Amino acid sequence: MTVTGLGSRLAAVRSMANLSQEAMAQRLDISRSAYQYYERGERDITGTLLLRVFQEFDVDPLWILEGDTEHGKSRRHDEITQAYRKIGLAVEHRISERGLSVTPEKKWDAIDFLFSEFLNTDALGGADHAPDTRRIDSVLGLVA
C-alpha cells in the first residue's frame, strides 16, 4: 500500500530545492528511476530514505507521510506548538499569581525545562492536558 500524496510532497520538496529528478535522486543517493517510482506514488518510501529527505532538506518526516496541514508541517507540529504555548502561558500566570521576580532568561529556562519534561511523558496523545501547577511551582522555586 502506497502512502497517498507522498509523491506530490516529494515533488514539492524537489521543486522548492529547485532540483531536477536526477539531481534529487543524487542528493538522496538513489537511482533516478527509483526516485521516479517514489514521486509517481508507485513505491512506499523506506525509513532510510525518509531520514535522508529530512537530513538533506530539513522537511518534517511526518509531513512527508501525512501532508495534512500547512506545507512542511505535520499535525504533530501543531500539537507541539499548542502545548509549548500552553506551558509558557501557565508559567507566566504562576509567576504573576505568586508575585515572583524571575529574569526573562530564567523564565524561558523554566518553560524549556517543563516543555522537555512534557514531551518525555508523551502527553500529546489526545486529551486536553493542562500543565501541572505544582510542577510549575516546583521548577519556579529553583529559578526564582
PyMOL commands that set and color helices and strands:
alter all, ss='L'
color gray80, all
select helices_A, chain A and resi 6-16+21-28+32-39+47-57+61-66+75-98+104-120+133-143
alter helices_A, ss='H'
color red, helices_A
deselect
rebuild
show_as cartoon
